[in-house]
Amino acid sequence: MTQTVVSILSQRLMLASITDVVVTDIVDDGAGGFLRAIKLFGQGVVDTQKPLVLEVVIQSEDRANLKLTTPEIDF
């Protein structure tokens, strides 16, 4: 099976009613690089079940490139 690569040079999404944002730890991707995911959850029918609305997985050969900084916290 061949690998398909999709490249989008610039993308902006507007998501409403987001109830939770999860940023995962940086992990080894097993191929000499690193991965981190940003997960955005919406409002569920049942309060305990928040549906995943969008997951963005970022990859880099340099772990430091995946570091995220916000005005409130550095993680």
C-alpha positions as CSV (number, residue, x, y, z in Angstrom):
1,M,0.0,0.0,0.0
2,T,1.4,3.4,-0.9
3,Q,1.4,6.3,1.5
4,T,-0.8,9.3,0.6
5,V,0.4,12.7,1.7
6,V,-1.9,15.7,1.9
7,S,-0.3,19.1,2.3
8,I,-2.4,22.1,3.2
9,L,-0.3,25.3,3.3
10,S,-2.7,27.4,5.4
11,Q,-5.9,26.5,7.1
12,R,-8.2,28.3,9.6
13,L,-11.1,26.6,11.4
14,M,-13.7,28.1,13.6
15,L,-15.1,25.7,16.1
16,A,-18.0,26.7,18.4
17,S,-19.2,25.0,21.6
18,I,-15.8,23.5,22.5
19,T,-15.9,22.3,26.1
20,D,-12.5,20.8,26.6
21,V,-9.0,21.0,25.0
22,V,-6.4,18.3,25.7
23,V,-2.8,18.6,24.7
24,T,-0.9,15.2,24.9
25,D,2.6,14.7,26.0
26,I,5.3,14.5,23.3
27,V,6.0,10.9,22.4
28,D,8.5,9.1,20.2
29,D,6.9,8.2,16.8
30,G,9.1,5.1,16.4
31,A,10.6,6.5,13.2
32,G,13.2,8.9,14.5
33,G,10.7,11.7,15.2
34,F,8.2,12.9,17.8
35,L,4.4,13.4,17.9
36,R,2.0,15.4,20.0
37,A,-1.8,15.7,19.6
38,I,-4.2,18.6,20.3
39,K,-7.7,17.3,20.9
40,L,-10.8,19.5,21.0
41,F,-14.0,18.1,22.5
42,G,-17.6,19.3,22.2
43,Q,-20.7,19.1,24.2
44,G,-22.1,15.6,24.5
45,V,-25.6,14.4,25.0
46,V,-24.6,12.9,28.3
47,D,-22.4,15.2,30.4
48,T,-19.8,12.5,31.0
49,Q,-19.3,11.8,27.3
50,K,-17.6,14.6,25.4
51,P,-17.4,13.8,21.7
52,L,-14.1,14.4,19.9
53,V,-14.6,17.3,17.4
54,L,-11.1,17.7,16.1
55,E,-7.7,16.1,16.7
56,V,-4.6,17.7,15.2
57,V,-1.5,15.5,15.4
58,I,1.8,17.4,14.9
59,Q,5.1,15.7,14.1
60,S,8.7,16.8,14.0
61,E,12.2,15.2,14.0
62,D,13.2,17.7,16.7
63,R,11.3,17.3,20.1
64,A,11.8,21.0,20.9
65,N,9.7,22.0,17.8
66,L,6.6,20.5,19.4
67,K,6.9,22.6,22.6
68,L,3.8,24.8,23.1
69,T,3.8,28.0,25.0
70,T,0.7,29.9,26.2
71,P,0.4,33.1,28.1
72,E,-0.6,31.1,31.2
73,I,1.5,28.0,31.1
74,D,4.5,26.4,29.4
75,F,4.1,22.7,28.7
